[in-house]
């Protein structure tokens, strides 16, 4: 008994020591920002500001950041009311796994969401669905979105520990000015699924305060694939409301608060055996921003606390001929914080961030046999897992000369996970008799990049090392059915950390409106976590091929490359194209699943007299490098033709504008399937869209 008590106290002491080290390093960094030579540095404020502006501009090229600014997002896109999935998919680094017409799952560099970090305004949010039906991107709408910041690999370690990278969805918010009230109202329609879209966004800004409020409603029926083929169970209805407000206490002290409420009902997933009765998210935050007075070293210090609650309820009540009816609700609740300071000193731009979160994930399944004399069956699929993490992130951008820039960053995180439900713990002990109810991990991340800017040519290269812990399903999942390969999956609590060594290279040329960029990323992932079949264990799901347990392969390799080009043919005529390709194999030379084949798109844009027209082709080669070992089937090649036209009307002397947008995607009504379509469901056929937006 005394030995157990000592071990528990010893673990607690180690945990506190790690946290204390984080705090000490963070405070030490802040202390170093205040050197004794204050007056000397103060004389260089003007020069520092100029360097900062140049440096910030160049740093965009180091991290792969796709930015959709307010103007581009609402008035320059081909379909200005397309859902957020279409915007994110525009990046060459991202593919979207499609299980229906709603809530696609982003993959960064060919890796699933378990290997990435997806945040909203820097807030950690975790899905409540064991089948990944509720990616974090589904809780933001284009009406309240300002930018999508995409960072590849360890360049994204600011937002948490990952392997593939990060996506941070930055919501739109006003500034402190005297613009008063403005906004826009919109309405739209899409023919392929009879989708109706409507909503409004309002902004109110003054010298002392601002508010941004938006509401979006979407309702869609089953969509039709090429050849007028109806895809059943692909309907959805969604409501999204967002509000952000800020108040200026003084010129140097600002407080902000924000709310997101997102509610989707009657969501069909044609690629899965179950649909969603309701998916509901409440996301809340409060933030304090401090802009020091007469301090040339601390540029900004912001602190945020947040909380979010996700409820996701799967059922199959509308599915015919189901052998066993099931309800599968899931819940995810997360509370967290971060405090982040931006420092300037000589040629250094330092970003230091201390963050932490605690998440509780619980999911269950109840089976109702069709025969009345049989008893219902209940099972925990996520056994109420409580995970907490504390992370210290440091980044130093060094502007050596006007043409050479260095970028170093690193993270250190302490993670604690615990199974809180005793029955769920006992279930896992059937397969792992020696497991413990809690697990502690120390995770590390490092990244280094160099940027050379030679007039019209930029060259960047870098390397990184990162680690991640298994997610809830990989570590603690209990009989999770995967309809892609038809296996039940069981988690493994003692999996080692997955680690990655990466390298990247990019070279770009830009002159007179013409540009060309070649980019490549390579990942060598050790302890690659994936499911492997286990003999001697019976499956739980009717029709399942067997049971897989999550295990760690020796390694896996992934390589991604892309080529992008833009040409200004005339002042009013532009052409842009891109090519991309990926390769992924495990240590036994098996192809990894869901790896993008050779893909391409090319687009002509004509813009004159407030008319804008787009003519685009997109497609992919036949997906031959399929992963039959992991349950993948072949995909044919395809080519799509898309067309759109937009007209802007100035009203009341340019103070108000009306945008009319019409277009058609898949003009030739091609029936096609991409490599990322779950269970090879065909995508939409000819889709005629039209929308109106009135800005005031």
N, C-alpha and C positions, 0 to 999 in steps of 0.2 A: 504493500500500500504506500509506503513512504517513497519507494522508487518511482511509482506512477506520479505521485504528487510533485516530486522533484522534476521529472521530465516535463510535466505540464508547465510548471513555473519557469523552467529553463527555456521552453519554446516562447512563452510570453515575453521573457526578458530579451530574447533574440529579436523578436518582432519589434519591440519598443526601441531596441538599439538601432535597427535598420531605419525606422522612421526618424529617430533622432539624428542619424547621419544625414538623411535627406534634408531635414530642416537646417542643420548646421551648414551644409554646403550652400543651400539657397541663401541663407542670411549672410554668409561670408561673401557671396557674389555681390549682394546688395551693398555691403560695406565697402567693397573694392570700387564701387561706382562713385565714391566720394573721396577723391584724392585730395591731398593738401594743396596742390597747385591749382586752386580754384580760379584765381584771378587770371592766371595765364590761359587756362582753358576757356574762360569766358570771352577772351578777346577773339577766339576762333569760332564763335557761334555761327557767324555768317558763312564761313568756309565750310563748317561741318554740315550746315543745312544744305548747301549746294551738293556736297558729296553724297549726302543721304539721298537726295532726289535721284541723282544718277545711279546710285547703288541699288536703290529699291527697284528701279526700272529693270536693271540687269538681273536682279534676283529672280524675276519672273521666269527667266529662261532656264534657270537651274532646276527648279521644281516644275514638273509638268502640271501646269495650272490651266484649266479650261474655265474661262470667265465669260459668263453671259450677263453683261451689264443690263441696266434697266432698259435702255433704249433698244439694244439688240434683242433682248428677251421678248419684248412685247411688240415691237414694230418692225424688226428686221428679219424675223424668222419666217420660214416657208408656211408653217401652220402655227400661228401665234397662240392658239389655245390647245395645242398638243399637250398630252400629259408629260410629266417630268421625265418618264422613262426615255422618251424620244430625244430629249435634250442631252441627257447623260450619255446615251448611246452614240452621240456624235463624236466622242473622244476615241481615238485609235487605241487607247489603253484599256477601253472598257467594252465588254460584251454583256448582254443581258440574257439570263436564263428565263425563258417564257413558259409558264405553266397555264397560261390563259391570256386574256386581254388586260388583266389588272395586276399591279404590284409585281413587276419583274425584278429578279434578283441580280444585282450588279456583280460582275466578275472583273477584277483588276488583274491585268497581265495573265489572263487565263486561269485564275484561281478563284474559288468560291468565296462567299461572304465570311466564312469562318476564319479565313486567312487575311481579312482586311478589317479596317476600322471605318465605320460610317457614322458620322456625327452630325448634329444639327446645331449650328452656332457653337461648336466645340463641346456640346453635351453628349455624354455617352447614353445611348438608348439601346436596349436589347430586345430582340424579337420574343414574342410569346408563343410562337407556333413551331412545333417540332418538324413541320414539313416546309419551313421557310416561305410560307405564304404571306408574311408581313415584313418585308424588308423595310429598313428605316426610311428609305427614300419615299415610301408610300405615304408618309405623314406630312409632306410638304407639297404645296401646289405652285405652279408657275406664277400665280398672282401674288404670292408673298415671297418669291425667291429673288435674291439679288445676284448671287454667283454660286458656282459649283467649283470648289477648289479640289483638284485631283492631284495627288502626289504619289509617285511610283516608288514602290519598295520602301526602304528605310528613310527616304526623304519625307515620308509621312509619319515619322515616329513622334511628332509633336502631339498627335491625337491618340496615342496609345501604342501598345505593342502589337505588331502585325508582321506578316511576311510579304504580302503582295502590294500593300500601299494603303492609302486612305482617301476617303471622300468626305469633305466637310461642306454641308449645305448651309450657305449663309443667307439668312433671310433679309429682305429689304427693310430698311428703316430710314427715316428722314433725318435731317440735320436741324440744328438750331438756327432758324432764320425767320424772316417775316413774310414768308410766302403765303401763309394762311392755309385755306383748305383747297385741296386739289384731289384728283383721283381719276379713275376710269371704270366704266361699266362695260360688260361684254356679254355676248350671246353667240353660240356656235352650234353646228350640227355636222355629224359625220354619217355617211350613208351606209357603210359596211355593217355597222352594228346599231344604227339608228340612235347614236349617242347625242344627247342633248346636254349642252354646257351653258351655264349662266353664272353670273356673279358680279361682284363689285369690290373695288378697293378704294379706300379713302385715306388721305394723308392730311395732317393738320400740324403745321410747324410754326413756332414762334421763337422769340429770343430765349425764353426760359423753359419751353417744353415742346415736345412733339408727340404725336400719336400716329400709328399706322394700323389700320384695321382692314381685313379682307375676308371675303366669304366666297366660296366656290362650290357649285353643285354639279355633279355629273350623274347621268343616268343612261345606261346602255343595255340593249337587248343582246341576244346571241349574235355573234358576228358571222359573216359569210366569207368563206375562203374562195379561191379562184374557181370559176365554173359554177357559181351560185350554190356552193356546198355549205349548208348551215352547220356550224359547230355548236352542238348543244352544251349547256351549262357553262356558257362564257359571258353571261350577263353580270352587271354590277350596278350598284348605286352608292354614291359617295358624297359626304358632306365634309367640308374643311373650313374651319374658322381660325383666324390668326390675329393676334393683337400684340403690338409692341409700343411701349410708352417710355419716354425719358424726361427727366426734370433736371435742370441745371441749378444746383445749389449755389455754386459760384462758378467763375470761369475755369476753375481747376478741379471742381468736384461735381460729378454727374452720377445720378442713379437711374437705373433702367429696370423695367419689368416686362415679362413677356408670357404669353399663353398660346398654346396650340391645342385645338380640339379637333380631332379627326375621327369620323365615324363612317364606316363602310358596312352596308347590309346587303344580304342576298347576293353574295359574290360567288360566281361559278368558276371552277377550275377544271376545264375539260381534260387536262392531262393527268389529273389526280383522281383517286376514287372517292374523294370527299369534297364538299363545298364549304363555304363559310357563312354561317348565319349572321354573325356580327363580328366586326373588328374595330375596336375602340381604343383611342389613345388620348391621354391628357398629359401635356408637357408644360411645365411651369419653371420659370427662372427669375432670379433677381440679380442685378449686376451693379457694381460700384466701379466707376472709372476715376482715376486720379491723374491729372496732368500737372506735374510740379511747376511751381513758379520760379523763374530765373535759375533753372538747373539745366546745364548743358548735357548732363549725362543720362538722367532718367527721362526718356521720351514719353512713356505712358505706363501706367500700372493699373491693371483691371483685375477684379475679383468677382467671381460668379458662383452662386449656389443654385442648384436645380433639383427638380424631382419630376419623375414621369411614371405613369402607370399605364400598362398595356393589357388589354383583355382581348383574347382571340378564341372564338368558339367555332369549331368545325363540327359539321354534322352531315348526314347523308339522307335526310328525310325526303328530299326531292328526287333521289336517284331510284330508278326502277330496278327490280330483280336483284336486290342486295341480299346475300345469304345471311348476314348478321348486321343489324343496325348498330351504329356506333355514335356516341357523342364524345368529342375530344376537345375540352376546353383547356386553355393555357393562360397563365398570368405571368407578367414580368413587371417588377417594380424596382426602380433605380433612383437612388439619391446620390448626389455628388457635388464636387466643387472644383474650382481651379483658381489659382492666383498667378498672374503672368505679368512680367515686367520686361519692357524693351529699353535697352541701355545703349548709349552711344559713347564711345571713347576712342579718340584718335581715328584709326582706320577700322575699328571694330564696331560691328553692330551685333549686340548680344541679346538673345531672347531666352529668358529663363522662366520655367513654368513648373509649379508644383500642383499636382492634381490628385484626386482620389474619388473613388465611387464605391458604392455597395449595391449589389443587385441580388434580388431574390427571384428565382425562376421555378415555377411549379406547373406541371401539366399532368393530365390524367385522361383515362379512357374508360368508358363504360360500354359494354356490349350487351345488346338486347336480342336474344335469340328469337327467331320467328315462331318457334313452337312455344306455346304458353306454359307447358309443364317444365321447361328448363329455366334455371336460375340465371339472373343477370350476372355478368362478370365485370369486376372492377380492377383497374391496375393503374399505378402511378408510372407515367412514362418519363417525367422529370421529377425526381424525389425531393422537391423543395430544396434546391441547392442555393446556398447563400455564398456569393463570391464578393470579395472586396479587394481593391487594389490601390496602392499608393505609388505614384510615379514622379520622378524628377527628370525634367527635360532641359537640356542646355544646347544652345546653338550659337555659334560664333561665325559671322560672315566677315571676312577680311578683304578689304579693297586694297590690294597691294599697289596696283597702278591703275591708270585709266582703262587698261585693257585686260588686266588679270585679276581674277577674284577667286578666293578660296572659301569653301563652305564646309564647316565641321559641325556635326550634331551628335548627341548621344542621349540615351535614356536608361534609367535604372528603375525597375519596378519590383515591388514586393506584392505577391498575390496570395490570398488565403481563401480556400474553398471548403465548404462544409455541407454535408447532407444533414438536413434538419428533421426529415421525416423518418421515424424509426422503421416503419414497415418498408419504405423504399430502400433503406439501408440494408435490411434483412434480405430483400429480393436480390440485390447485387451480390450479397455474400454467398448466394447459391453458386455463383460462378467464380467469385473471388473470396474465398474463406478468410484470407488474411488482410483484407482491405481495412483501412482506417476511415473513420467518418469525416476526417478533415485532411487537408493537404496544403502545404506551403511551398511556394516557388519564388525564386529570384530570377527575373528576366532582364536581359541586357540588349541594347541596341546601339550601333555605331554607324556613322555615315560620313563620307568624305567626298567632296566634289571640287573640281577645278573648272573654271570658265575662262576661256581666252576669247577676246573680242578684237578681231582684226578688221576694222572698218566694216566691210560688207559681209564678212564671214565670222561666224561664231562656232567655237568648238568647245564641247564640254565632255568630261569623262569623270567617272567616279566609281566607288566601291562601297559596299555596306555589309554589315552583319546584324542579324536580328533573330529574336527568339519569340515564340508565342506559346501560351499554354493551351491545352485542349479546350474546346468550348463545352457547353453543358451537354450536348448530345454525344460528343466524342468521349467525354469522361464519364457521364452518368446516365445516358439514355438507356431505356429499358424497352426492348421490343418495338423499335421505331420502324415502321414499314416504309421501304423505299420503292416506289412504284417504277423507278427508272430501271433498276436491275432485278426487281421482284424479290428482294431479300428483307428479312427482319434484321435490324441492327441492334447490337448491345454495346454500350460504352465500356471503356476500360479506365478506371480511376487512376491507375498507376502509370499511365502513358508518360514517356519523357517529354521534355520541351521539344517542340519542333524548331529547328534552327535553319537559317538560310545565309549563304554567302552569295552576294550579288555583285554584278558589274554592269555599267551602262556607258554608252557612248552616243553622242549626238553631234551632228555637224549641219549647219544651216547657212544658206546664202540668201541675201536680200538686197535688192537694188531696183530703184525706179518702179516700185509696185510689183516686182516679180520676186518670188521666194521659192526656195527648195530646202527641204529638211529631211535628213536621213537619221533614223534613230534605232538603237538596238538595246535590249535588256536581257541579261542572262541570270538565272537563278539556279543555284545548286542547293537543294533542300535536303537536309539530313533529318532522320526520324520522321519522314513524311507520313502523316497520319491518314489512313485510308482503311476501309472495311475489307476483311479477308474472310472467306467461308470457313466455318467450323463444323466438323463432322460430329455426329452423336448428339446434337441438340435439336429438338423439334421446334419448328416455327410456330408462331401464334396466329399469324394472319392466314386466312383461307386462301389457297392459291399461291402462297409464297414458295419460292424454290428452296429455301433453307434459311440459315441464320449466318450472319456475318458479325464478327467482333472487330471493333476498331483496334488497329495495330499500327506499329511504326515501322515502315520500310527503312532499309538502310539509307536510301537516298532516292531522289527524283530530280530530273533536270528539266528546266523550261527555258525556251528562248523565244523572244518576240522581236519582230522588226517591222518598221513602217517607213513609208516614203510619202511625203506630202509636197505638193507643188501648187503655186498660185501664179497666175499670169494676168496682167492688165492688158487686154487686147486693145481696148479703147477706153476713154474716160468713162463711158457708160456700159462697157462690156468687160466682164471678168470671167476667168475660167479657173477652177480649182479641182484637183484630183488627189486621191490618196490610195495607196496600196498597203496591205498589211498581211502578216503571216505569223503563225506560231507553231512551235514543236514542243511536245511534252512527252517524256518517257520515264518509267521507273527504273529501278536498279536491275531488273530482269529484262529490260528492253521492251516491255509492254507499253503501248501507247496509253497515255493518260486520257481519261474521258473529258468531253466538252472542251476540246482544244480547237481553236479557230483555224479553218483552212485558209487558203489564199483568197482574200476578199478585196474588193475594189469599189470605188465610187468616183463619179466625175460629174461636174456641174457647171453649167453656163448661167451667169447672172446678167440680166439686162436691166439697167436702172436709169430712167430719164423722165423728167417732168412729173415726178411723184408717182410714177408707175415702176413697179419692180416685178420682173418675171424670172422664174427659175425653171430650167430644164435639166433634169438629173437622171443619171443611170446608176444603179448599184447592183452588186451581185457577188457571187462567190463561186469558186471552182468546186467540183465534186469532192466531197469529204471522204478521201480514201484512207487516211491514217486514223481509222476508227479504233476504238478500244473494245473489241469483242470480249476481252478478258474481264472488263468491268461493265459489261452489259450494253454496249453501245451498238447501234445499227447504222448502216450507210445513209448518206444524204446526197441527193443529186445536185448538180449545179443549177444555178438560176440567174436570171437577169431581169431587173425591174426598171420601168420607166416612170418617172414622176414629173408632174408639171404643176406650177402654181403661179398665180398672178395676184398682186396686191396694189391697191390704189389708196393714197392718202389725200384727204380733203381738208383744207384749212377753213375753219369757221370763225366768224367774228374776229377778223384781223389776226389770225394765227393764235389766238388765246385758247381756242378749242380745236380739236382735230378728230376726224372720223376715219378709221381704217377699215377697208373692206378687203377681205381675203378670200379667195376661192382657189381650189386646186384639186388634183386627183393623184393619189398614190396608187402604184401598181396599175397603171393605165391600161395595160394589155390583159388585165385580169388573170395573171399567171397564178396557178396553184403551186405553191412552193413551201419548202420547209428548210429552216436553217439548222446548223449544227447544235445551236443552243435551245432548240425547241424540245421541251420535255416530252418524252414518249412520241416524238415526231408529229405533234399536232401541226396541221398546216396553218400558215399565217393568213392575215386578211387578204381578200381579193381586192378588186377595184373599190377604192374608198374615195368618194367625192366629199370634200369638206368645204364648208363655208362658214365664216365668222365675221362679226362686226365688233369693233371696239371704239368706244367714244371716250376720249380723254378730255378732262376739264380742269 
